[in-house]
Amino acid sequence: MRHSKTDNPQLRDLIRQLRKTGRINKADVWGRMAESLSKPRQRLASINISRLNRHTSKGDVVAVAGKVLGAGSLSHPVTVAAFAFSAKAREKIMMAKGKCLTLPEILERNPSGSKVKILR
């Protein structure tokens, strides 16, 4: 198992929280998310809105282990949880009547990780 070597205390706490919730609820999705967030900063995911549009359908719940960027357009409402959002990405998700959540918020709402897609 890879351990976080980040200096960011928020990210370090989030990784611990994801691993703990994954163990308690036997939810492999949170363990995989913690593993992805443990990577070096240069290897964290940068997902554009256009990729969200291609790989999701109406009402999906998506978790991104990194940052969501604003390139492209979104044609259906999606709930997106990510470590960070650009201002343009947040605006476009809201315009499509979707929701932007932080990873701790989605972890609190859905500790079992059911019906959560991970985009990398």
Secondary structure by P-SEA (a helix, b strand, c coil): ccccccccaaaaaaaaaaaaaaaaaccaaaaaaaaaaaccccccccccaaaaaaccccbbbbbbcbbbbccccccbbbbbbcccccaaaaaaaaaacbbbbcaaaaaaaccccccccccc
